[in-house]
C-alpha cells in the first residue's frame, strides 16, 4: 500500500521574529511599510505587545549594562554608578518610554484635524510607536557609553519616519505634512526633555555621592 504524502506544516512565526522583521522594514522600506501598517487592523494592545514592549527596552537595558561595565565619564573622571540606582533609572526610563508613546499618540490625534487630517486614535498610536523604531534600535549603542551620541544621531532618522508616516496614516494632505511633522516633533522634544530631566534627577544622588 502506498503511503499518503503529508504536507509539512509551516512553523509559526515567533513574536520576536515578527518584531525584527517589522523593525527592519520600517527602517529600510518606510513608505511601503507605512502603507501596509495603514491598512492592517490593530488595537493598542497589539501595537504595544510585543513591538513596543520589546524595542523600548533596548535603550534602558543597554544603558544599564554599559554604565555597569564601562562606567560613565564626566569631565575626564570615570565612575561606576551604584547597581541599584542604575537599575531603578533603567526601569523608570523604560516605563516613561511606554507612557511617552501613548501621550505622543494623543497629541498626533488631537492635531490631525487642524492640518486637514482625520482623527483616529489607533492610527495615531501606530505612528507614535513605529516612528520611534529607529531611536529604539539605536539605543543598543548605549552598551558602550562613549558611542551613545552616535546612537542618538542615528535615532534622528525617526524624524523622517514620522514625516513619511503622518500623512499616510492620519490622512493629512502632503502640502501640510511638513508643518504637521514639525509641530509633532516640537511636542516630542518637550516630552523627551521631561523624561531626560526625570532620569537626570534619579542619577543626581549617585553623582553627588561619588563626588563627595
C-alpha positions as CSV (number, residue, x, y, z in Angstrom):
1,X,0.0,0.0,0.0
2,X,1.4,3.3,-1.0
3,X,1.9,5.9,1.7
4,X,-0.2,9.1,1.6
5,X,2.1,12.0,1.3
6,X,1.7,14.5,4.1
7,X,2.5,18.2,3.9
8,X,4.9,19.6,6.4
9,X,3.2,22.4,8.4
10,X,4.8,25.8,8.2
11,X,6.3,26.7,11.6
12,X,4.6,29.7,13.2
13,X,6.5,32.9,13.2
14,X,7.7,33.8,16.7
15,X,6.8,37.2,18.1
16,X,10.4,38.2,18.3
17,X,10.9,37.4,14.6
18,X,7.9,39.4,13.7
19,X,9.2,42.4,15.7
20,X,12.6,42.2,14.0
21,X,11.0,41.9,10.5
22,X,8.8,44.9,11.1
23,X,11.6,47.0,12.5
24,X,13.8,46.2,9.6
25,X,11.1,47.0,7.1
26,X,10.1,50.3,8.6
27,X,13.8,51.4,8.6
28,X,14.7,50.2,5.2
29,X,11.4,50.5,3.3
30,X,9.5,53.2,5.2
31,X,6.9,54.2,2.6
32,X,5.9,50.7,1.6
33,X,5.8,49.6,5.3
34,X,3.7,52.6,6.3
35,X,1.2,51.7,3.6
36,X,1.0,48.2,4.9
37,X,0.6,49.4,8.5
38,X,-2.1,51.8,7.4
39,X,-4.4,49.1,6.3
40,X,-3.8,46.4,8.9
41,X,-6.2,46.0,11.8
42,X,-4.7,46.9,15.2
43,X,-5.5,47.7,18.8
44,X,-3.5,49.5,21.4
45,X,-2.6,46.1,22.9
46,X,-1.5,44.6,19.6
47,X,0.7,47.6,18.9
48,X,2.3,47.5,22.4
49,X,2.6,43.8,22.7
50,X,5.2,42.7,21.7
51,X,6.5,45.5,19.4
52,X,6.7,48.5,21.8
53,X,7.4,46.4,24.9
54,X,10.5,44.8,23.3
55,X,12.0,47.6,21.3
56,X,11.5,50.3,24.0
57,X,13.5,48.1,26.4
58,X,16.7,48.2,24.2
59,X,17.9,51.6,25.3
60,X,17.3,51.3,29.0
61,X,18.8,47.8,29.1
62,X,21.9,48.7,27.0
63,X,22.4,51.8,29.1
64,X,22.2,49.9,32.3
65,X,24.7,47.3,31.2
66,X,27.1,49.9,29.6
67,X,27.2,52.0,32.7
68,X,27.9,49.0,34.9
69,X,30.6,47.6,32.6
70,X,32.4,50.7,31.3
71,X,31.2,53.3,33.8
72,X,30.3,56.9,33.0
73,X,32.9,59.6,32.2
74,X,32.2,63.2,33.1
75,X,34.9,65.9,32.8
76,X,37.6,63.2,32.4
77,X,36.5,61.3,35.5
78,X,35.1,57.8,35.1
79,X,32.8,56.3,37.8
80,X,30.5,53.3,38.0
81,X,27.1,54.2,39.4
82,X,25.6,52.0,42.1
83,X,23.9,49.0,40.8
84,X,20.5,49.7,42.5
85,X,20.4,53.3,41.3
86,X,21.2,52.3,37.7
87,X,18.6,49.6,37.8
88,X,15.9,52.0,39.1
89,X,16.9,54.6,36.5
90,X,16.6,51.9,33.7
91,X,13.2,50.7,34.9
92,X,11.9,54.3,35.2
93,X,13.3,55.2,31.8
94,X,11.6,52.1,30.3
95,X,8.3,53.0,31.9
96,X,8.5,56.6,30.7
97,X,9.2,55.4,27.2
98,X,6.0,53.4,27.2
99,X,4.0,56.4,28.5
100,X,5.6,58.8,26.1
101,X,4.4,56.8,23.1
102,X,0.8,56.9,24.3
103,X,1.0,60.7,25.1
104,X,2.5,61.5,21.7
105,X,-0.2,59.5,20.1
106,X,-2.8,61.6,21.8
107,X,-1.1,64.7,20.5
108,X,-0.9,63.4,17.0
109,X,-4.6,62.5,17.1
110,X,-5.6,65.9,18.5
111,X,-3.6,67.9,16.0
112,X,-4.7,65.9,12.9
113,X,-7.9,67.9,12.1
114,X,-6.1,71.2,12.3
115,X,-3.9,70.1,9.3
116,X,-6.7,68.6,7.2
117,X,-6.3,65.1,8.6
118,X,-8.6,62.6,10.3
119,X,-8.8,61.8,14.0
120,X,-8.1,58.2,14.7
121,X,-6.5,57.1,18.0
122,X,-5.4,53.7,16.8
123,X,-3.7,55.2,13.7
124,X,-2.1,57.9,15.8
125,X,-0.7,55.2,18.1
126,X,0.7,53.3,15.1
127,X,2.5,56.5,14.0
128,X,3.9,57.2,17.5
129,X,5.0,53.6,18.0
130,X,6.5,52.7,14.7
131,X,8.2,56.1,14.0
132,X,10.2,55.5,17.2
133,X,11.7,52.4,15.8
134,X,15.0,53.9,14.7
135,X,15.6,55.6,18.1
136,X,14.8,52.4,20.0
137,X,17.1,50.3,17.8
138,X,19.9,52.9,18.0
139,X,19.7,52.6,21.8
140,X,21.9,49.5,21.5
141,X,24.8,51.9,21.3
142,X,24.2,52.5,25.0
143,X,26.2,49.3,25.7
144,X,29.3,51.4,25.1
145,X,28.6,54.9,26.7
146,X,31.2,56.5,24.5
147,X,29.1,55.6,21.5
148,X,25.8,56.8,22.9
149,X,26.0,60.0,21.0
150,X,26.2,58.0,17.7
151,X,23.1,56.2,18.7
152,X,21.3,59.5,19.4
153,X,22.3,60.8,16.0
154,X,21.1,57.6,14.2
155,X,17.8,57.9,16.2
156,X,17.1,61.2,14.3
157,X,16.1,59.0,11.4
158,X,12.9,58.6,13.3
159,X,12.0,62.2,12.3
160,X,12.0,61.1,8.6
161,X,9.9,58.0,9.5
162,X,7.5,60.4,11.3
163,X,7.3,62.7,8.2
164,X,6.6,59.8,5.9
165,X,4.0,58.1,8.1
166,X,1.9,61.0,9.3
167,X,0.3,61.9,6.0
168,X,-0.4,58.2,5.2
169,X,-2.0,57.2,8.4
170,X,-3.6,60.4,9.5
171,X,-4.8,61.3,6.0
172,X,-3.1,64.7,6.1
173,X,-2.5,66.5,2.7
174,X,1.1,66.2,1.6
175,X,1.4,70.0,1.4
176,X,0.7,70.2,5.2
177,X,2.7,67.2,6.2
178,X,5.9,69.1,6.9
179,X,4.3,71.6,9.2
180,X,2.3,68.9,10.9
181,X,5.5,66.9,11.4
182,X,7.4,69.9,12.8
183,X,4.6,70.6,15.4
184,X,4.6,67.0,16.5
185,X,8.4,66.9,16.7
186,X,8.4,70.0,19.0
187,X,5.9,68.3,21.3
188,X,8.0,65.1,21.2
189,X,11.2,67.1,22.1
190,X,9.4,68.6,25.1
191,X,8.3,65.1,26.2
192,X,11.9,63.8,25.8
193,X,13.3,66.7,27.8
194,X,10.9,66.0,30.6
195,X,11.9,62.3,30.5
196,X,15.5,63.3,30.5
197,X,15.1,65.6,33.5
198,X,13.4,62.8,35.5
199,X,16.2,60.3,34.6
200,X,18.8,63.0,35.4
201,X,17.2,63.7,38.8
202,X,17.4,59.9,39.6
203,X,21.1,59.9,38.7
204,X,22.0,63.0,40.6
205,X,22.2,61.4,44.0
206,X,24.8,58.9,42.7
207,X,26.9,61.7,41.2
208,X,26.8,63.7,44.4
209,X,27.7,60.7,46.5
210,X,30.7,59.7,44.3
211,X,32.0,63.3,44.1
212,X,31.7,63.6,47.8
